[in-house]
């Protein structure tokens, strides 16, 4: 049965227009729920194919284009030839959004609107809704180890999926092996001091290990992954971790109105959660090291 509510990191996406739940990638199945605990909403209207999208000027050097005009925002995604694939129009708050696409190119690139949600299109929707609410989407894995959540981040090839499999084999609950979502909790309020706790959520965008759980846990540690001949942790000061983290966060860099709140969230995160470099061997001893690190400092809950 068609359920219009897609719950991603406690954001309730209400979808209208011509779409079919069964056509979404299979990893979305756990995320079609009532979302009673969601604190943010986004009403997404699927307008479908639109000849006007084909008329957008070519821009081979701008695969992504984020444009802010007053209180409105437009997002354009282009192919390598610079042709526009899809267009999102929304208020800056992203409480609602209208989606249209190139009638000639979209299906060849994504197969369908539903399949597009399993790509960077869906990630962009979530990032823009969370942008001003203490939320980030990152490249990494996230797992719950002995009741405490860890975030392990790194660029491609650093071993995110390998470590996710090791954590799973050791009895941890892996939330995702590719796209963890962070949220400041309680959500930041205007004029209030920023919260010093964060939640990490699973998402429906897995990597090769295929982990995609609709669950969250309070975040206790951040690890920047490196391959190593031996397992080793090197603590990082917040200022040292900042540049590393922004390189693995999905941030719309085209306009300060969009990226400044994201950078503020990175600052708050690194002030609240200890970060280290984790050099690790691809065996069970890496998980043993993580367990010892978590056991050294048991914190409170979010």
C-alpha positions as CSV (number, residue, x, y, z in Angstrom):
1,X,0.0,0.0,0.0
2,X,1.3,3.5,-0.9
3,X,2.5,5.4,2.2
4,X,3.2,9.1,1.5
5,X,5.5,9.4,4.5
6,X,9.2,8.7,4.1
7,X,11.1,9.1,7.4
8,X,14.8,10.0,7.2
9,X,16.7,11.0,10.4
10,X,13.4,12.2,12.0
11,X,12.5,14.3,8.9
12,X,9.1,13.4,7.5
13,X,9.0,13.6,3.7
14,X,5.4,13.7,2.5
15,X,5.4,12.9,-1.2
16,X,2.7,13.9,-3.7
17,X,2.4,13.4,-7.4
18,X,3.0,10.4,-9.7
19,X,5.2,7.9,-7.8
20,X,5.1,4.3,-6.6
21,X,6.6,3.2,-3.2
22,X,7.4,-0.3,-4.7
23,X,9.7,1.3,-7.3
24,X,12.1,2.8,-4.7
25,X,15.4,1.0,-4.0
26,X,14.9,-1.9,-1.6
27,X,17.0,-0.2,1.1
28,X,14.2,2.3,1.5
29,X,11.8,-0.3,2.8
30,X,12.5,0.3,6.6
31,X,12.0,4.0,6.1
32,X,8.4,4.0,5.1
33,X,6.9,4.4,8.5
34,X,4.4,6.7,10.3
35,X,7.3,8.8,11.7
36,X,5.5,9.9,14.8
37,X,8.7,11.1,16.3
38,X,9.7,13.3,13.4
39,X,10.2,16.9,14.3
40,X,10.8,18.3,10.8
41,X,8.6,18.0,7.7
42,X,9.1,18.4,4.0
43,X,6.3,18.3,1.5
44,X,7.7,17.1,-1.8
45,X,5.6,17.7,-5.0
46,X,6.6,15.6,-8.0
47,X,5.8,17.7,-11.0
48,X,7.4,15.3,-13.4
49,X,8.9,15.9,-16.9
50,X,9.1,19.6,-17.8
51,X,10.3,21.0,-21.1
52,X,11.5,24.1,-19.3
53,X,14.2,22.0,-17.6
54,X,15.7,21.2,-21.1
55,X,15.9,25.0,-21.7
56,X,18.2,25.6,-18.8
57,X,21.6,26.8,-20.2
58,X,24.4,24.3,-20.6
59,X,27.1,24.5,-17.9
60,X,29.6,21.6,-18.1
61,X,31.7,23.1,-15.2
62,X,28.7,23.3,-12.8
63,X,27.4,19.7,-12.1
64,X,25.6,21.1,-9.1
65,X,24.1,24.6,-8.9
66,X,22.6,26.0,-5.7
67,X,21.0,29.4,-6.1
68,X,19.5,31.5,-3.3
69,X,17.2,34.4,-4.2
70,X,15.8,36.1,-1.1
71,X,13.9,33.4,0.8
72,X,13.8,30.9,-2.1
73,X,16.3,28.3,-3.2
74,X,16.8,26.4,-6.5
75,X,18.9,23.3,-7.0
76,X,20.0,22.0,-10.4
77,X,21.9,18.8,-11.2
78,X,23.7,18.4,-14.6
79,X,25.3,15.6,-16.5
80,X,28.9,15.7,-17.7
81,X,27.8,17.5,-20.9
82,X,26.3,20.3,-18.8
83,X,22.7,19.4,-19.5
84,X,20.2,19.7,-16.7
85,X,18.9,16.5,-15.4
86,X,16.5,17.8,-12.7
87,X,15.5,20.9,-10.9
88,X,14.2,21.6,-7.4
89,X,12.4,24.8,-6.4
90,X,11.9,25.4,-2.7
91,X,11.7,28.1,0.0
92,X,15.0,28.5,1.8
93,X,13.6,26.5,4.8
94,X,13.0,23.5,2.5
95,X,9.7,22.9,4.3
96,X,8.3,22.0,0.8
97,X,9.9,21.4,-2.6
98,X,8.8,21.0,-6.2
99,X,10.7,18.5,-8.4
100,X,10.8,18.5,-12.1
101,X,13.1,16.9,-14.6
102,X,14.4,16.7,-18.2
103,X,12.0,14.6,-20.2
104,X,14.7,13.5,-22.5
105,X,17.6,12.6,-20.2
106,X,16.2,11.9,-16.7
107,X,15.0,8.3,-17.3
108,X,18.2,7.2,-19.0
109,X,20.3,8.6,-16.1
110,X,18.1,7.5,-13.1
111,X,15.6,5.0,-14.5
112,X,12.8,6.7,-12.6
113,X,11.9,9.4,-10.0
114,X,11.8,6.7,-7.3
115,X,15.2,5.4,-8.2
116,X,16.6,9.0,-8.1
117,X,15.8,9.1,-4.4
118,X,18.5,6.4,-4.0
119,X,21.1,8.7,-5.5
120,X,22.6,12.1,-4.7
121,X,19.1,13.6,-5.3
122,X,17.7,12.0,-2.1
123,X,20.9,13.0,-0.2
124,X,20.5,16.6,-1.4
125,X,16.9,16.7,-0.2
126,X,17.8,15.6,3.3
127,X,20.9,17.9,3.5
128,X,18.9,21.0,2.6
129,X,16.1,20.2,5.0
130,X,18.6,19.7,7.9
131,X,20.9,22.5,6.9
132,X,19.5,25.1,9.4
133,X,18.6,22.5,12.1
134,X,22.0,21.2,13.2
135,X,22.1,18.3,10.7
136,X,24.8,16.9,8.4
137,X,25.1,14.0,6.0
138,X,28.6,12.5,5.8
139,X,30.7,9.8,4.0
140,X,31.4,7.1,6.5
141,X,29.9,4.3,8.6
142,X,28.1,4.4,11.9
143,X,27.5,1.7,14.4
144,X,26.3,1.1,17.9
145,X,28.9,-0.7,20.0
146,X,28.0,-1.8,23.5
147,X,25.2,0.8,23.5
148,X,27.2,3.7,22.3
149,X,27.4,5.0,18.8
150,X,30.5,5.7,16.8
151,X,31.1,7.5,13.5
152,X,33.9,6.3,11.3
153,X,34.5,8.7,8.3
154,X,36.8,8.8,5.4
155,X,37.1,9.3,1.6
156,X,36.6,6.3,-0.7
157,X,39.1,3.5,-0.2
158,X,39.8,4.2,3.5
159,X,38.0,1.0,4.7
160,X,34.5,2.2,5.7
161,X,32.7,-1.0,4.4
162,X,35.5,-3.2,5.6
163,X,35.2,-1.9,9.2
164,X,31.4,-2.0,9.0
165,X,31.7,-5.8,8.3
166,X,34.1,-6.2,11.1
167,X,31.8,-4.4,13.5
168,X,28.8,-6.4,12.4
169,X,30.8,-9.7,12.9
170,X,31.7,-8.5,16.4
171,X,28.1,-8.0,17.4
172,X,27.7,-4.3,16.9
173,X,24.6,-2.8,15.2
174,X,25.8,-1.2,12.0
175,X,23.5,1.7,11.0
176,X,25.1,2.5,7.7
177,X,28.3,1.7,5.8
178,X,28.2,4.9,3.6
179,X,25.9,7.8,4.6
180,X,25.5,8.5,8.3
181,X,23.3,11.4,9.3
182,X,24.1,13.6,12.3
183,X,21.6,15.7,14.2
184,X,22.2,18.1,17.1
185,X,19.8,17.0,19.8
186,X,17.8,18.7,21.2
187,X,17.5,20.6,17.9
188,X,19.1,24.1,18.1
189,X,16.7,26.8,19.0
190,X,17.0,30.5,18.1
191,X,18.9,32.4,20.8
192,X,19.6,29.2,22.8
193,X,23.0,27.8,23.6
194,X,23.8,24.9,21.2
195,X,23.2,21.4,22.5
196,X,26.2,19.4,23.3
197,X,24.8,16.1,22.3
198,X,24.4,14.6,18.8
199,X,22.5,11.7,17.4
200,X,23.7,9.6,14.5
201,X,21.2,7.9,12.2
202,X,21.3,5.2,9.6
203,X,20.1,6.0,6.1
204,X,18.9,4.2,2.9
205,X,22.1,4.9,1.0
206,X,24.4,2.0,1.7
207,X,27.8,1.1,0.1
208,X,29.1,-2.4,-0.8
209,X,28.4,-3.9,2.7
210,X,24.6,-3.1,2.3
211,X,23.9,-1.7,5.8
212,X,20.8,0.6,5.9
213,X,19.0,0.7,9.3
214,X,16.3,3.1,10.3
215,X,17.6,3.7,13.8
216,X,19.6,6.2,15.8
217,X,21.9,6.3,18.8
218,X,23.7,9.0,20.8
219,X,27.1,9.7,19.3
220,X,30.1,9.1,21.5
221,X,33.2,9.1,19.2
222,X,34.3,10.2,15.8
223,X,37.1,8.3,14.0
224,X,38.9,9.4,10.9
225,X,39.9,6.2,9.1
226,X,43.3,5.2,7.8
227,X,44.9,1.9,6.8
228,X,47.7,0.9,9.1
229,X,50.2,-1.9,9.8
230,X,48.9,-1.8,13.4
231,X,45.9,-0.5,15.2
232,X,46.4,2.9,16.6
233,X,44.4,5.9,17.9
234,X,45.7,9.4,17.6
235,X,43.5,12.0,19.4
236,X,42.7,15.2,17.5
237,X,41.9,18.7,18.8
238,X,38.7,20.2,17.4
239,X,40.7,22.6,15.2
240,X,42.6,19.7,13.7
241,X,39.5,17.6,13.1
242,X,37.6,20.5,11.4
243,X,39.3,20.4,8.0
244,X,39.1,16.6,8.0
245,X,35.4,16.6,8.7
246,X,34.3,19.2,6.2
247,X,36.0,17.1,3.4
248,X,33.6,14.2,4.2
249,X,30.5,16.2,4.9
250,X,27.9,17.0,2.2
251,X,27.9,20.8,2.2
252,X,26.4,23.1,-0.4
253,X,29.4,25.4,-0.9
254,X,27.9,27.7,-3.5
255,X,26.4,30.3,-1.1
256,X,27.3,31.3,2.5
257,X,23.5,31.4,3.3
258,X,23.6,27.6,2.7
259,X,27.0,26.6,4.0
260,X,27.4,28.8,7.1
261,X,24.9,26.8,9.2
262,X,26.6,23.6,8.2
263,X,30.0,24.9,9.3
264,X,28.4,26.0,12.6
265,X,27.1,22.4,13.1
266,X,30.6,21.0,12.4
267,X,32.0,23.4,15.1
268,X,29.4,22.3,17.6
269,X,29.9,18.7,16.8
270,X,33.7,18.8,17.3
271,X,33.3,20.7,20.5
272,X,31.0,18.0,21.9
273,X,32.3,14.7,20.6
274,X,35.9,13.5,20.9
275,X,37.7,12.8,17.5
276,X,40.7,10.6,16.7
277,X,42.5,9.2,13.7
278,X,42.0,5.4,13.6
279,X,44.7,3.5,11.8
280,X,43.5,-0.1,11.7
281,X,44.3,-3.5,10.4
282,X,41.3,-5.3,8.7
283,X,40.7,-7.8,11.4
284,X,38.8,-8.2,14.6
285,X,41.5,-6.5,16.7
286,X,40.4,-3.2,15.3
287,X,37.0,-3.6,17.0
288,X,38.7,-4.6,20.2
289,X,40.5,-1.2,20.2
290,X,37.3,0.7,19.6
291,X,35.7,-1.1,22.5
292,X,38.5,-0.2,24.8
293,X,38.3,3.4,23.8
294,X,34.6,3.6,24.4
295,X,35.0,1.9,27.8
296,X,37.5,4.5,28.9
297,X,34.8,7.2,29.0
298,X,31.1,6.3,29.4
299,X,28.9,9.4,28.8
300,X,25.3,10.2,29.3
301,X,22.5,9.7,26.8
302,X,20.9,12.0,24.2
